[in-house]
Amino acid sequence: MADLTLRGQCKRAVDLLCADRASEAVAVCRRILETFPKHIGTYSVLAQAYLALGEPEKAENLLQRVLSTDPEHV
């Protein structure tokens, strides 16, 4: 059974990203953000996915959002 918790879905997005399935990771992140629009960790994963997809402009905008909220976010 799929883990539908916030933590479980974030882990799924990271796992997809690590498996070179960035477009699927984007979809998972988008679904998370529909419910939790302020979840910084999801924006970070989404930015990494956009970088993997060759969309640095989208990634930069998201990373600026993350860093403006949490300047020490790794």
NUMIKE-312375 format. One record per atom (N, C-alpha, C, O): residue number from 0; residue in one letter; y, x, z; chain. Coordinates in steps of 0.001 Angstrom, whole numbers, plus 500000, padded with zeros to 6 digits. Example, Ala and Ser with C-alpha at 12.3 -4.5 7.8 and 13.67 -1.06 7.14 Angstrom:
REM NUMIKE-312375
{n: 0 res: A py: 494310 px: 513190 pz: 507800 chain: A}
{n: 0 res: A py: 495500 px: 512300 pz: 507800 chain: A}
{n: 0 res: A py: 496700 px: 513200 pz: 507800 chain: A}
{n: 0 res: A py: 496681 px: 514236 pz: 508465 chain: A}
{n: 1 res: S py: 497750 px: 512850 pz: 507080 chain: A}
{n: 1 res: S py: 498940 px: 513670 pz: 507140 chain: A}
{n: 1 res: S py: 500030 px: 512900 pz: 507870 chain: A}
{n: 1 res: S py: 501138 px: 513409 pz: 508039 chain: A}
***
This chain:
REM NUMIKE-312375
{n: 0 res: M py: 498817 px: 500842 pz: 500000 chain: A}
{n: 0 res: M py: 500000 px: 500000 pz: 500000 chain: A}
{n: 0 res: M py: 501245 px: 500887 pz: 500000 chain: A}
{n: 0 res: M py: 501292 px: 501904 pz: 500692 chain: A}
{n: 1 res: A py: 502215 px: 500507 pz: 499247 chain: A}
{n: 1 res: A py: 503441 px: 501298 pz: 499126 chain: A}
{n: 1 res: A py: 504262 px: 501223 pz: 500410 chain: A}
{n: 1 res: A py: 504334 px: 500181 pz: 501062 chain: A}
{n: 2 res: D py: 504871 px: 502336 pz: 500753 chain: A}
{n: 2 res: D py: 505748 px: 502402 pz: 501917 chain: A}
{n: 2 res: D py: 507128 px: 501913 pz: 501484 chain: A}
{n: 2 res: D py: 507821 px: 502596 pz: 500731 chain: A}
{n: 3 res: L py: 507524 px: 500745 pz: 501953 chain: A}
{n: 3 res: L py: 508783 px: 500146 pz: 501529 chain: A}
{n: 3 res: L py: 509928 px: 500409 pz: 502495 chain: A}
{n: 3 res: L py: 511001 px: 499821 pz: 502356 chain: A}
{n: 4 res: T py: 509716 px: 501293 pz: 503479 chain: A}
{n: 4 res: T py: 510800 px: 501646 pz: 504388 chain: A}
{n: 4 res: T py: 511814 px: 502509 pz: 503648 chain: A}
{n: 4 res: T py: 511514 px: 503080 pz: 502600 chain: A}
{n: 5 res: L py: 513002 px: 502595 pz: 504200 chain: A}
{n: 5 res: L py: 514027 px: 503450 pz: 503601 chain: A}
{n: 5 res: L py: 513518 px: 504881 pz: 503494 chain: A}
{n: 5 res: L py: 513647 px: 505517 pz: 502448 chain: A}
{n: 6 res: R py: 512942 px: 505379 pz: 504575 chain: A}
{n: 6 res: R py: 512417 px: 506750 pz: 504580 chain: A}
{n: 6 res: R py: 511322 px: 506924 pz: 503527 chain: A}
{n: 6 res: R py: 511289 px: 507928 pz: 502816 chain: A}
{n: 7 res: G py: 510435 px: 505947 pz: 503434 chain: A}
{n: 7 res: G py: 509350 px: 506018 pz: 502467 chain: A}
{n: 7 res: G py: 509842 px: 506001 pz: 501029 chain: A}
{n: 7 res: G py: 509326 px: 506731 pz: 500182 chain: A}
{n: 8 res: Q py: 510837 px: 505171 pz: 500755 chain: A}
{n: 8 res: Q py: 511377 px: 505111 pz: 499397 chain: A}
{n: 8 res: Q py: 512149 px: 506381 pz: 499030 chain: A}
{n: 8 res: Q py: 512098 px: 506839 pz: 497889 chain: A}
{n: 9 res: C py: 512862 px: 506944 pz: 500006 chain: A}
{n: 9 res: C py: 513551 px: 508220 pz: 499755 chain: A}
{n: 9 res: C py: 512545 px: 509316 pz: 499449 chain: A}
{n: 9 res: C py: 512744 px: 510127 pz: 498545 chain: A}
{n: 10 res: K py: 511455 px: 509329 pz: 500220 chain: A}
{n: 10 res: K py: 510408 px: 510325 pz: 499978 chain: A}
{n: 10 res: K py: 509805 px: 510119 pz: 498592 chain: A}
{n: 10 res: K py: 509522 px: 511086 pz: 497885 chain: A}
{n: 11 res: R py: 509611 px: 508872 pz: 498209 chain: A}
{n: 11 res: R py: 509072 px: 508590 pz: 496871 chain: A}
{n: 11 res: R py: 509997 px: 509132 pz: 495790 chain: A}
{n: 11 res: R py: 509533 px: 509725 pz: 494816 chain: A}
{n: 12 res: A py: 511296 px: 508933 pz: 495952 chain: A}
{n: 12 res: A py: 512254 px: 509446 pz: 494961 chain: A}
{n: 12 res: A py: 512193 px: 510968 pz: 494883 chain: A}
{n: 12 res: A py: 512220 px: 511534 pz: 493790 chain: A}
{n: 13 res: V py: 512111 px: 511629 pz: 496027 chain: A}
{n: 13 res: V py: 512017 px: 513093 pz: 496048 chain: A}
{n: 13 res: V py: 510714 px: 513542 pz: 495397 chain: A}
{n: 13 res: V py: 510707 px: 514489 pz: 494611 chain: A}
{n: 14 res: D py: 509622 px: 512873 pz: 495717 chain: A}
{n: 14 res: D py: 508328 px: 513223 pz: 495128 chain: A}
{n: 14 res: D py: 508353 px: 513070 pz: 493605 chain: A}
{n: 14 res: D py: 507829 px: 513916 pz: 492881 chain: A}
{n: 15 res: L py: 508962 px: 511993 pz: 493132 chain: A}
{n: 15 res: L py: 509077 px: 511791 pz: 491684 chain: A}
{n: 15 res: L py: 509912 px: 512900 pz: 491050 chain: A}
{n: 15 res: L py: 509578 px: 513409 pz: 489980 chain: A}
{n: 16 res: L py: 510985 px: 513261 pz: 491713 chain: A}
{n: 16 res: L py: 511844 px: 514326 pz: 491201 chain: A}
{n: 16 res: L py: 511072 px: 515644 pz: 491121 chain: A}
{n: 16 res: L py: 511182 px: 516376 pz: 490137 chain: A}
{n: 17 res: C py: 510299 px: 515935 pz: 492153 chain: A}
{n: 17 res: C py: 509502 px: 517170 pz: 492175 chain: A}
{n: 17 res: C py: 508398 px: 517161 pz: 491123 chain: A}
{n: 17 res: C py: 507932 px: 518218 pz: 490697 chain: A}
{n: 18 res: A py: 507982 px: 515975 pz: 490707 chain: A}
{n: 18 res: A py: 506935 px: 515841 pz: 489697 chain: A}
{n: 18 res: A py: 507522 px: 515747 pz: 488289 chain: A}
{n: 18 res: A py: 506836 px: 515319 pz: 487360 chain: A}
{n: 19 res: D py: 508779 px: 516142 pz: 488127 chain: A}
{n: 19 res: D py: 509462 px: 516090 pz: 486829 chain: A}
{n: 19 res: D py: 509512 px: 514682 pz: 486247 chain: A}
{n: 19 res: D py: 509374 px: 514489 pz: 485039 chain: A}
{n: 20 res: R py: 509710 px: 513709 pz: 487121 chain: A}
{n: 20 res: R py: 509843 px: 512311 pz: 486701 chain: A}
{n: 20 res: R py: 511212 px: 511810 pz: 487166 chain: A}
{n: 20 res: R py: 511323 px: 510835 pz: 487909 chain: A}
{n: 21 res: A py: 512244 px: 512510 pz: 486701 chain: A}
{n: 21 res: A py: 513609 px: 512264 pz: 487163 chain: A}
{n: 21 res: A py: 514100 px: 510859 pz: 486838 chain: A}
{n: 21 res: A py: 514804 px: 510254 pz: 487647 chain: A}
{n: 22 res: S py: 513747 px: 510334 pz: 485686 chain: A}
{n: 22 res: S py: 514232 px: 508994 pz: 485337 chain: A}
{n: 22 res: S py: 513647 px: 507947 pz: 486286 chain: A}
{n: 22 res: S py: 514319 px: 506970 pz: 486617 chain: A}
{n: 23 res: E py: 512413 px: 508139 pz: 486721 chain: A}
{n: 23 res: E py: 511820 px: 507219 pz: 487693 chain: A}
{n: 23 res: E py: 512478 px: 507387 pz: 489060 chain: A}
{n: 23 res: E py: 512655 px: 506415 pz: 489794 chain: A}
{n: 24 res: A py: 512840 px: 508625 pz: 489397 chain: A}
{n: 24 res: A py: 513538 px: 508878 pz: 490666 chain: A}
{n: 24 res: A py: 514896 px: 508182 pz: 490666 chain: A}
{n: 24 res: A py: 515315 px: 507641 pz: 491689 chain: A}
{n: 25 res: V py: 515580 px: 508191 pz: 489535 chain: A}
{n: 25 res: V py: 516867 px: 507497 pz: 489416 chain: A}
{n: 25 res: V py: 516668 px: 506005 pz: 489695 chain: A}
{n: 25 res: V py: 517456 px: 505396 pz: 490420 chain: A}
{n: 26 res: A py: 515630 px: 505427 pz: 489126 chain: A}
{n: 26 res: A py: 515375 px: 503990 pz: 489321 chain: A}
{n: 26 res: A py: 515127 px: 503675 pz: 490796 chain: A}
{n: 26 res: A py: 515637 px: 502680 pz: 491311 chain: A}
{n: 27 res: V py: 514356 px: 504507 pz: 491469 chain: A}
{n: 27 res: V py: 514079 px: 504291 pz: 492888 chain: A}
{n: 27 res: V py: 515378 px: 504408 pz: 493689 chain: A}
{n: 27 res: V py: 515651 px: 503586 pz: 494564 chain: A}
{n: 28 res: C py: 516169 px: 505427 pz: 493386 chain: A}
{n: 28 res: C py: 517444 px: 505611 pz: 494101 chain: A}
{n: 28 res: C py: 518366 px: 504422 pz: 493886 chain: A}
{n: 28 res: C py: 519015 px: 503966 pz: 494827 chain: A}
{n: 29 res: R py: 518433 px: 503925 pz: 492685 chain: A}
{n: 29 res: R py: 519285 px: 502763 pz: 492392 chain: A}
{n: 29 res: R py: 518842 px: 501546 pz: 493204 chain: A}
{n: 29 res: R py: 519674 px: 500801 pz: 493720 chain: A}
{n: 30 res: R py: 517527 px: 501351 pz: 493313 chain: A}
{n: 30 res: R py: 517028 px: 500226 pz: 494111 chain: A}
{n: 30 res: R py: 517391 px: 500398 pz: 495586 chain: A}
{n: 30 res: R py: 517767 px: 499435 pz: 496254 chain: A}
{n: 31 res: I py: 517276 px: 501628 pz: 496088 chain: A}
{n: 31 res: I py: 517646 px: 501889 pz: 497483 chain: A}
{n: 31 res: I py: 519115 px: 501568 pz: 497700 chain: A}
{n: 31 res: I py: 519472 px: 500919 pz: 498683 chain: A}
{n: 32 res: L py: 519967 px: 502018 pz: 496790 chain: A}
{n: 32 res: L py: 521410 px: 501850 pz: 496956 chain: A}
{n: 32 res: L py: 521858 px: 500392 pz: 496829 chain: A}
{n: 32 res: L py: 522939 px: 500038 pz: 497299 chain: A}
{n: 33 res: E py: 521047 px: 499550 pz: 496206 chain: A}
{n: 33 res: E py: 521369 px: 498120 pz: 496171 chain: A}
{n: 33 res: E py: 521336 px: 497531 pz: 497578 chain: A}
{n: 33 res: E py: 522121 px: 496641 pz: 497906 chain: A}
{n: 34 res: T py: 520427 px: 498031 pz: 498400 chain: A}
{n: 34 res: T py: 520280 px: 497531 pz: 499765 chain: A}
{n: 34 res: T py: 521065 px: 498351 pz: 500775 chain: A}
{n: 34 res: T py: 521618 px: 497808 pz: 501732 chain: A}
{n: 35 res: F py: 521111 px: 499669 pz: 500558 chain: A}
{n: 35 res: F py: 521780 px: 500586 pz: 501486 chain: A}
{n: 35 res: F py: 522840 px: 501389 pz: 500729 chain: A}
{n: 35 res: F py: 522635 px: 502574 pz: 500465 chain: A}
{n: 36 res: P py: 523970 px: 500768 pz: 500376 chain: A}
{n: 36 res: P py: 524960 px: 501435 pz: 499520 chain: A}
{n: 36 res: P py: 525668 px: 502629 pz: 500156 chain: A}
{n: 36 res: P py: 526390 px: 503347 pz: 499464 chain: A}
{n: 37 res: K py: 525481 px: 502857 pz: 501437 chain: A}
{n: 37 res: K py: 526147 px: 503983 pz: 502094 chain: A}
{n: 37 res: K py: 525171 px: 505092 pz: 502491 chain: A}
{n: 37 res: K py: 525542 px: 505988 pz: 503249 chain: A}
{n: 38 res: H py: 523948 px: 505050 pz: 502001 chain: A}
{n: 38 res: H py: 522941 px: 506047 pz: 502385 chain: A}
{n: 38 res: H py: 523171 px: 507354 pz: 501623 chain: A}
{n: 38 res: H py: 522843 px: 507476 pz: 500443 chain: A}
{n: 39 res: I py: 523736 px: 508313 pz: 502327 chain: A}
{n: 39 res: I py: 524150 px: 509588 pz: 501713 chain: A}
{n: 39 res: I py: 522967 px: 510360 pz: 501144 chain: A}
{n: 39 res: I py: 523079 px: 510967 pz: 500079 chain: A}
{n: 40 res: G py: 521850 px: 510344 pz: 501833 chain: A}
{n: 40 res: G py: 520675 px: 511074 pz: 501350 chain: A}
{n: 40 res: G py: 520229 px: 510610 pz: 499974 chain: A}
{n: 40 res: G py: 519797 px: 511414 pz: 499149 chain: A}
{n: 41 res: T py: 520334 px: 509330 pz: 499735 chain: A}
{n: 41 res: T py: 519946 px: 508787 pz: 498432 chain: A}
{n: 41 res: T py: 520903 px: 509268 pz: 497339 chain: A}
{n: 41 res: T py: 520474 px: 509586 pz: 496230 chain: A}
{n: 42 res: Y py: 522187 px: 509319 pz: 497653 chain: A}
{n: 42 res: Y py: 523143 px: 509834 pz: 496663 chain: A}
{n: 42 res: Y py: 522840 px: 511289 pz: 496313 chain: A}
{n: 42 res: Y py: 522988 px: 511700 pz: 495162 chain: A}
{n: 43 res: S py: 522420 px: 512056 pz: 497300 chain: A}
{n: 43 res: S py: 522080 px: 513453 pz: 497068 chain: A}
{n: 43 res: S py: 520870 px: 513578 pz: 496134 chain: A}
{n: 43 res: S py: 520883 px: 514380 pz: 495199 chain: A}
{n: 44 res: V py: 519841 px: 512793 pz: 496388 chain: A}
{n: 44 res: V py: 518651 px: 512811 pz: 495532 chain: A}
{n: 44 res: V py: 519005 px: 512317 pz: 494132 chain: A}
{n: 44 res: V py: 518528 px: 512863 pz: 493138 chain: A}
{n: 45 res: L py: 519834 px: 511293 pz: 494058 chain: A}
{n: 45 res: L py: 520253 px: 510767 pz: 492763 chain: A}
{n: 45 res: L py: 521015 px: 511827 pz: 491967 chain: A}
{n: 45 res: L py: 520823 px: 511951 pz: 490758 chain: A}
{n: 46 res: A py: 521864 px: 512578 pz: 492630 chain: A}
{n: 46 res: A py: 522593 px: 513661 pz: 491960 chain: A}
{n: 46 res: A py: 521625 px: 514706 pz: 491418 chain: A}
{n: 46 res: A py: 521790 px: 515183 pz: 490295 chain: A}
{n: 47 res: Q py: 520629 px: 515059 pz: 492200 chain: A}
{n: 47 res: Q py: 519637 px: 516039 pz: 491739 chain: A}
{n: 47 res: Q py: 518874 px: 515508 pz: 490533 chain: A}
{n: 47 res: Q py: 518562 px: 516258 pz: 489608 chain: A}
{n: 48 res: A py: 518578 px: 514224 pz: 490547 chain: A}
{n: 48 res: A py: 517870 px: 513617 pz: 489420 chain: A}
{n: 48 res: A py: 518728 px: 513664 pz: 488161 chain: A}
{n: 48 res: A py: 518232 px: 513964 pz: 487076 chain: A}
{n: 49 res: Y py: 520022 px: 513365 pz: 488309 chain: A}
{n: 49 res: Y py: 520905 px: 513439 pz: 487142 chain: A}
{n: 49 res: Y py: 521024 px: 514865 pz: 486620 chain: A}
{n: 49 res: Y py: 521109 px: 515071 pz: 485410 chain: A}
{n: 50 res: L py: 521032 px: 515836 pz: 487499 chain: A}
{n: 50 res: L py: 521035 px: 517234 pz: 487049 chain: A}
{n: 50 res: L py: 519774 px: 517536 pz: 486243 chain: A}
{n: 50 res: L py: 519838 px: 518187 pz: 485200 chain: A}
{n: 51 res: A py: 518640 px: 517066 pz: 486728 chain: A}
{n: 51 res: A py: 517378 px: 517283 pz: 486033 chain: A}
{n: 51 res: A py: 517355 px: 516591 pz: 484668 chain: A}
{n: 51 res: A py: 516676 px: 517044 pz: 483746 chain: A}
{n: 52 res: L py: 518096 px: 515503 pz: 484549 chain: A}
{n: 52 res: L py: 518165 px: 514773 pz: 483279 chain: A}
{n: 52 res: L py: 519238 px: 515326 pz: 482339 chain: A}
{n: 52 res: L py: 519420 px: 514818 pz: 481233 chain: A}
{n: 53 res: G py: 519946 px: 516368 pz: 482785 chain: A}
{n: 53 res: G py: 520981 px: 516962 pz: 481945 chain: A}
{n: 53 res: G py: 522269 px: 516171 pz: 481918 chain: A}
{n: 53 res: G py: 522970 px: 516154 pz: 480907 chain: A}
{n: 54 res: E py: 522587 px: 515512 pz: 483024 chain: A}
{n: 54 res: E py: 523820 px: 514732 pz: 483131 chain: A}
{n: 54 res: E py: 524678 px: 515271 pz: 484273 chain: A}
{n: 54 res: E py: 524810 px: 514624 pz: 485312 chain: A}
{n: 55 res: P py: 525263 px: 516458 pz: 484083 chain: A}
{n: 55 res: P py: 525996 px: 517102 pz: 485178 chain: A}
{n: 55 res: P py: 527245 px: 516348 pz: 485631 chain: A}
{n: 55 res: P py: 527640 px: 516465 pz: 486791 chain: A}
{n: 56 res: E py: 527873 px: 515581 pz: 484746 chain: A}
{n: 56 res: E py: 529079 px: 514852 pz: 485151 chain: A}
{n: 56 res: E py: 528750 px: 513792 pz: 486204 chain: A}
{n: 56 res: E py: 529456 px: 513650 pz: 487202 chain: A}
{n: 57 res: K py: 527667 px: 513054 pz: 485963 chain: A}
{n: 57 res: K py: 527252 px: 512048 pz: 486930 chain: A}
{n: 57 res: K py: 526855 px: 512713 pz: 488247 chain: A}
{n: 57 res: K py: 527186 px: 512222 pz: 489326 chain: A}
{n: 58 res: A py: 526150 px: 513822 pz: 488146 chain: A}
{n: 58 res: A py: 525724 px: 514544 pz: 489348 chain: A}
{n: 58 res: A py: 526924 px: 515041 pz: 490135 chain: A}
{n: 58 res: A py: 526942 px: 514946 pz: 491362 chain: A}
{n: 59 res: E py: 527918 px: 515566 pz: 489451 chain: A}
{n: 59 res: E py: 529104 px: 516084 pz: 490130 chain: A}
{n: 59 res: E py: 529828 px: 514974 pz: 490897 chain: A}
{n: 59 res: E py: 530233 px: 515173 pz: 492042 chain: A}
{n: 60 res: N py: 529988 px: 513827 pz: 490277 chain: A}
{n: 60 res: N py: 530652 px: 512705 pz: 490954 chain: A}
{n: 60 res: N py: 529908 px: 512296 pz: 492213 chain: A}
{n: 60 res: N py: 530521 px: 512036 pz: 493248 chain: A}
{n: 61 res: L py: 528594 px: 512240 pz: 492124 chain: A}
{n: 61 res: L py: 527801 px: 511859 pz: 493284 chain: A}
{n: 61 res: L py: 527871 px: 512920 pz: 494380 chain: A}
{n: 61 res: L py: 527987 px: 512593 pz: 495561 chain: A}
{n: 62 res: L py: 527801 px: 514189 pz: 493985 chain: A}
{n: 62 res: L py: 527865 px: 515259 pz: 494986 chain: A}
{n: 62 res: L py: 529235 px: 515308 pz: 495657 chain: A}
{n: 62 res: L py: 529326 px: 515637 pz: 496840 chain: A}
{n: 63 res: Q py: 530289 px: 514990 pz: 494933 chain: A}
{n: 63 res: Q py: 531611 px: 514917 pz: 495558 chain: A}
{n: 63 res: Q py: 531642 px: 513802 pz: 496597 chain: A}
{n: 63 res: Q py: 532250 px: 513953 pz: 497656 chain: A}
{n: 64 res: R py: 530995 px: 512699 pz: 496300 chain: A}
{n: 64 res: R py: 530921 px: 511584 pz: 497253 chain: A}
{n: 64 res: R py: 530153 px: 512019 pz: 498507 chain: A}
{n: 64 res: R py: 530573 px: 511744 pz: 499631 chain: A}
{n: 65 res: V py: 529037 px: 512695 pz: 498297 chain: A}
{n: 65 res: V py: 528229 px: 513159 pz: 499432 chain: A}
{n: 65 res: V py: 529031 px: 514122 pz: 500297 chain: A}
{n: 65 res: V py: 529081 px: 513973 pz: 501518 chain: A}
{n: 66 res: L py: 529657 px: 515107 pz: 499665 chain: A}
{n: 66 res: L py: 530380 px: 516134 pz: 500425 chain: A}
{n: 66 res: L py: 531661 px: 515604 pz: 501060 chain: A}
{n: 66 res: L py: 532104 px: 516135 pz: 502079 chain: A}
{n: 67 res: S py: 532256 px: 514582 pz: 500489 chain: A}
{n: 67 res: S py: 533445 px: 514012 pz: 501126 chain: A}
{n: 67 res: S py: 533073 px: 513247 pz: 502389 chain: A}
{n: 67 res: S py: 533875 px: 513130 pz: 503316 chain: A}
{n: 68 res: T py: 531855 px: 512730 pz: 502417 chain: A}
{n: 68 res: T py: 531362 px: 512033 pz: 503600 chain: A}
{n: 68 res: T py: 530815 px: 512989 pz: 504638 chain: A}
{n: 68 res: T py: 531053 px: 512827 pz: 505835 chain: A}
{n: 69 res: D py: 530074 px: 513996 pz: 504167 chain: A}
{n: 69 res: D py: 529447 px: 514972 pz: 505063 chain: A}
{n: 69 res: D py: 529603 px: 516358 pz: 504452 chain: A}
{n: 69 res: D py: 528755 px: 516778 pz: 503665 chain: A}
{n: 70 res: P py: 530679 px: 517084 pz: 504800 chain: A}
{n: 70 res: P py: 530955 px: 518391 pz: 504200 chain: A}
{n: 70 res: P py: 529871 px: 519441 pz: 504428 chain: A}
{n: 70 res: P py: 529825 px: 520450 pz: 503723 chain: A}
{n: 71 res: E py: 529001 px: 519210 pz: 505405 chain: A}
{n: 71 res: E py: 527959 px: 520185 pz: 505681 chain: A}
{n: 71 res: E py: 526595 px: 519756 pz: 505142 chain: A}
{n: 71 res: E py: 525570 px: 520343 pz: 505489 chain: A}
{n: 72 res: H py: 526591 px: 518735 pz: 504300 chain: A}
{n: 72 res: H py: 525326 px: 518247 pz: 503744 chain: A}
{n: 72 res: H py: 524701 px: 519317 pz: 502848 chain: A}
{n: 72 res: H py: 525335 px: 519830 pz: 501926 chain: A}
{n: 73 res: V py: 523475 px: 519630 pz: 503135 chain: A}
{n: 73 res: V py: 522777 px: 520647 pz: 502353 chain: A}
{n: 73 res: V py: 522155 px: 519959 pz: 501193 chain: A}
{n: 73 res: V py: 521502 px: 520601 pz: 500371 chain: A}
***
